[in-house]
Amino acid sequence: MSAAVACVVIGRNEGERLRKCLESVVGRVGHVVYVDSGSTDGSVEMARSKGVAVVALDMRQPFTAARARNAGLAEAMQAMPSCSHVQFVDGDCEVQPGWIERADAFLTQNPEAAVACGRRRERHPEHSIYNWLCDMEWDVPVGPAKACGGDAMMRVAALRATGGYRDDLIAGEEPELCVRLRAKGWQIHVLGAEMTLHDAAMTRFGQWWTRTLRSGYAYAEGAHLHGASPERHGVRSLNSALAWGLMLPLVIAAACWVAGPWALALLLLYPLQALRLFWGGRGSARQRALRAIFLVFGKFPEVQGAVRYWRLRSLKRNARLIEYK
């Protein structure tokens, strides 16, 4: 057991997924806390039955995963002041054997590292193309990185030095935190080890659209917060979404108005872009083709997400969580 490590699990109405998640960490760390955000499926009672500390968020305040992680960290630090590292994990994930020990040892041996993350895999990539796309998205290069995802082990001292997550972010809170960590000289590392199994349970096109829309929202907010040089956080992804999901359709529409239906030939730019991504991809021909198609088509929900962010910001309204489940 890694006695100097705490684990913060967050979730809402995860049911059986949460049970598997908690069982994968109980007894492997010094302290486990579950942060619940208004579950109605008995998650709180089940967590307590396993000896896990529970923080039930006040749902009169806007809920975000960032706020939940900060609340869990605060409880863990109060219960275990000697904690040096904390494993964050989403309630729909299961921590793999050996990961906590591997990440704890890495952070201990590399004092400049603030974050250690590993390979997150989708539990059932064969159930839908959308699950498979998630699994491909998480297959990132091993080594120094710019950002991590929701599952990661972090150094408590680094979190304290940066103030933790931003409570008000509804998406992209991990990359935003990593921007601030790197600005203070800390490092982010992807280890060549299995970390977690995730259960996206995405079987419908609408779920994929909403999840991709959330990414566009995060690009726009990330660019607003840290888009200036030298970081340029979110700018490249946002510009790509705007170019393919907004500007090109407007150019084609204007060209059709001026030159007639022949201008529709510009639509061929989309399959050409998909072909470029296909040749630069990995995996079988079918896998590369599917991924290329969805990457190109995904620019449209990404633009929708960016527009949603700009609209809410201009109206000075609080954003609501974008959930695909």
N, C-alpha and C positions, 0 to 999 in steps of 0.2 A: 504493500500500500504506500502511496505517495502522501505522507503525513503533512507535508508543507503545502499541499495543493488543495484548493477549494474548487467546487464546481457549481456554476450557476446555470440552471435550466429554466427556460422561459417557454410559456405556451398558453393555449386556450383551446379547450375542447378537443384535445388530441387523443383522448381515450386510450386505446390499446397501444398506440404509438408512444404515449408518455410513459406507460408502464414499462415498456421495453427500454426506453431511454433511461429512466431512473435505475432500473436493475443493472444497466451497463456501467453505472458509476458508483452506486452505493457500495461501500466497503473498499473502494479503490482510491479514495481521497479522504482528506481529513474532515471535510464538511461539505454537505450538499444542501443547496437551497433551491427550492422551486418557486418561481415568481409566476403567479396566475393572474390573468387579465379577464376576469368575468366569466370563467367557465361555468357551464350548467350541466356538465356530464359527470360530476363527481370527481373531477381531477384533484381538487384540493384534499378531499377525504382520502383518496387513494394514495396521494403523496405522503400524507401524514401517517398512514398505516405502514409505510415503509421506513419510518423514522426520519423522514426528510423535513427540514425546516421549510415553512411555507410563508411567503409574502403575498398577500392578496392586494393587488393595486386598487386604489380608489378610482373607480371608473367614471366619477364625475369630472375627472381631468382627462384630457385627450390621451389615448393609449398609443404608445409606440414601443417597438422592440428595444430601442435605445433606452427609453425610460425604464423598462423592465430590467434590462441588464444592469443599469446603474443601481437600481433598488436592490437587486440581488447581490451585487458587489458590496454595497453598504452593510447588508445583513451579514454577509460572510465575514467581513472585516471586524464587525462587532463580536461575532461568535468565535472568531479565530484570528486574533490580532497578529499572530506570528506567520500568517499565510504569506508566502512570497509569490506564488503563481496561482492563477485562476483559470479554470477551463470553462469557457462559455459554450453552451450547446443548445440548439433549438429542440423543443419538445417532440418534434417529429423525426428526430435522429437518434441513432444508437451508436455509442462510442465503442470503437473496436478494441479488442484485447491488445495490450501492449502499447497503445497510443499514449496514454497518460504518462507512463513511465518514460517513454521515448522523448516526449516533448518536455517533460520536467527536467530530464537530464540535459537536453540540448540548451534550455534556457539557463540552467545552472552553469554549464560549461562555457557559455557565450554571453558574458555580461552586457554586451552592446546590443543584444537582441531583445526586442520588446514583445514580439509575437512569433509563435511557432504554429503553423498549420500544416495539415497533410492532405491526403487524397480523400475527398468526400465523394462517395458513390451513391447513385440512385439504387434503392432496394429492388425495384422492378422496372428496369429500363425496357424490358420486353413487353410491358403492358400497353404502352402507347408511344407514338413518335415524340410526344411532348416530354414524357419521362426520359426518353433516350437523349433528347436535346439537353436536358438538365445534366445528365451524366457527362456528356461531351463538354459542356460549359465548365465543369469543375475539373477537367483534366488539364491542369496548368503545369508549366515547367517547374522543375525542382530547383531550388536555390533562392537567392535574394529576390524579393518581390516588392511591388509598390503597395499592395493591399491584401487583405484577407477577407474571408466571408464570416458568416455568423458563428460558425464553429471554429474555435481557435483557443490556444492557451496563451495567456498574456501575463506579463510581468506586472505585479501590483505597483511597484515603484514607478513604472512608466505610466500607468494609468493615472496615478495620483499626480504625476508631474504635468500631465496634459488636461486634467479635469475630467477624464472619462469620456463617455459618449455624449453627444448633444441630444438632450431629451426630446427636442422638438422635431427631429428628422424622422419622417415616415418611411424613408427608403435611402439606401446608400450610406447608412450610418457607419458601417465598418470601414469602407474606403476613406470616408471623411476623417475618421479617427486616425487612420494610418497616415494621412497627410500631415496631421499635427504631430504625430509621433516622429515621423521622419524629419520634420522641420526642427525638432529638438535633438536630432542626432541618433535616434533609435533606429534599429533595423527590423525588417519584416522578413521572415524566412518560410519557405515551403519545404517541408521535409519529404523525403522519399519513403513515406510510410502510410499505411491505411489509417485513416482517422475516424470517419463516421459513415454510417449507412443512413441515407435520407429517404423519406417516403413522401414524394411530391404528390402522389395520387392525382396526377393530371391526366384526365381522359377526354377532355373536351377542348375544342378549339378556343372557346371563350376564355378558358382558364389560361391558356398560353397567351392569348391577346392581353389579358389583364396583367399577367406577370411581366410581359414585355413592355407594356405601358408604364408600369412602375419603374422599369429601368430608365425609360426616357425621362420620367419625372426626376429620378436621381441624377441623371446627367445634367439636367438644367439647373437643379439646385446646387450640385457640386461645382458647376462652372460659375455660378453666382458667388459661391463662398470662396473658392480657391482657384478661379479661372485665370487669374493674372499670372504673368511670368514670375519665376521660372517654372512653377508647378503645372499650370495649365490643366488643372484637374477637371476632368469631365468634358473639356473643350473639344477634343478630337471626336469623341463618340457623339457629342451633341451636333457638331458640324456635319458629321456623316449622316445622322438622322435627318437633319434639315435639308441637306443636299438631295438625298434620294427620296425622302418622304414628303417633302414640301416644295422645294425649289424646282426640281425637275418636272413634277406634274404641272406646276404653274407655267413653266417654260413651254411645255408641250401644248397646254391649253391656249397660250398666247400665239404660238406658232400656227396652230390649227385655225385660229381666228384670222390670222394674216395670210397664211399660205394655203389653207384648205386642208382636207383630210390627209394629203401626202405627209403632213408633219407628224402623223401618228407613227411614222417609221422611227421616230425618236424613242418610242417605247421599247425598241430593240436594245436600248442601253441596259435595261433591267436584266434580260437573259445573258447579255454579254458580261455584266458584272457578276452574275451567278456563275458563269463559266470560269471567270477569273478566280473566284473563290474556290470553285471545284478543283482546279488544277493546283491550288495552293494548300488544299486540305489534307487530312490524314484519314486512314481507314479505307474500307472498300469503296468501290465506285458508287454503290447505292448510298452508303453513309455520307460520302462527300457531296453527292448530289442533293440529298435531303437537307443537309446542314446549310449548303449554299443557298438553296431556295428560301429557307426560313430566315436566314440572315438578311437577305435582300428584302423579303416581304415584311420582316420585323421593323423596318424603318418607319412604317406607317403607324403602328401603335406607339413606337418611341416618340414620334412627333406629337401624337395626341397627348402623351404624358408630359412632354415639355410644355406644350400649350396650356395644359391644366395647371402646371406649376406657375407659369407666368400670369395666368388669369387670377389665380388665388393670391399671388403676391401683389398684383396691382390693386386688388380689392381689399387687401390687408385682412384676409380671412384665414383662419386656421385650416390646415389640410386635414383630411380624414384618411385613415389608414386604407391602403389599397391592397385588398386581399384577393387571392385567386382561388382559395379553397372555400 
